[in-house]
Structures are given as C-alpha cells and as structure tokens.
C-alpha cells in the first residue's frame, strides 16, 4: 500500500523527535532502534525508508536539536540579551529535562565517538551557535573566543549539575556556572579604556 508524501514526512518527523528526546535522555548507545520506533508508534521495518542507519539518524537528530537551540538562543537574546541566555541555559528546568535540552550537555562524550560526518556537522553547528552568541557580546575584540568560553562554561556547569541532581550542590553548580559565564562576558578594563 502506498501512502501520500505528507504521511511519510510526518513519520520521519516523529522518528526524529522521539530519537532526539531519547538520545538526550538516555544516550545514543542506550537508545535502540526498536525502542525509538515503538515510541514513535511505528514498526522497526518503517525505519529504513527514512534513514539508512542509526548513525544517519543520530547525525540528523544532532542537527535538528542544535537548530532548535539556535532558535531558543535567538529568543533569549531578543528578550533579555546574553544575561537571559545564561539564565535560561543554567536553569533548574533545563537541568531537570535533558530530553528537551542541549544536545552538547547531554551527548558530548558520545558525539566524540561518532563517525567523522556527525562530528563535522556538530562542529559546524557549535561554531554557528558561538557566532550567534558572539554577535550579542559587548566586547569589541575576541568575541568568538569569549563565546566559546561561555559555551564551555555553560555546558560543563550543566553537566556537573545534572551529575549531582537532587542535591544542594547541583543548585550551587548552576549558580557558579552563571557567575563564571557573566565574568567572561564583562569587558576587560583595557577594552573599556580604548
């Protein structure tokens, strides 16, 4: 039986959505195709008309989640600048919902083990996010380096807060990460004077 194109696109979108959530919640290695397809309401055989392999699904899921992160960053920057972006990223809500959050914080060790194509698209998307943040920074010089430092700080703080979630230390990690990220975005005295 043939299905119209809209149904195939909807099925592909559902697979992508479920996979992205599962990968970020449970990890790539722990997320089997059978579970992903079951959660998507589809049979295992329905996977291959959409993707050639799990590696392709991982790569496309990473791209989709990082595009969503770019949209969320744009919204935060538009509503409250870099401060709002830092607050939103290191929020208790983001910490407590990895399946809906940042792919970097959830998947970095596993992304490092993915095929070169996946690491390349991840790198491209990360640099695009860094450029997006850099444009909103007050510094006139080294904005991309500062943006990369901010992302490293935010991601690391979120990973640590998740590792000790449910403790007072987790909340302190979020607060410390916010303070460190804010310190990075402050113009240095030599830049203010020039």
Buried (B, 14 or more C-beta within 10 A) or exposed (E): EEEEEEEBEEBBEBBBBBBBBBBBBBBBEEBEBEBBBEBBEBEEEBBEEBBEEBBBBBBBBBBBBBEBBBEBBEEBBEEEBBBBBBBBBBBEEBBBEBEBBBBBBBBBEBBEEBEEEBBEBBEEBBBBBBEBBBEBBEBEEBBBEBBBBBBBBBBBBBBBBBEEBEEEBBBEBBEBBBBBBBEBBEBEEEEEEE
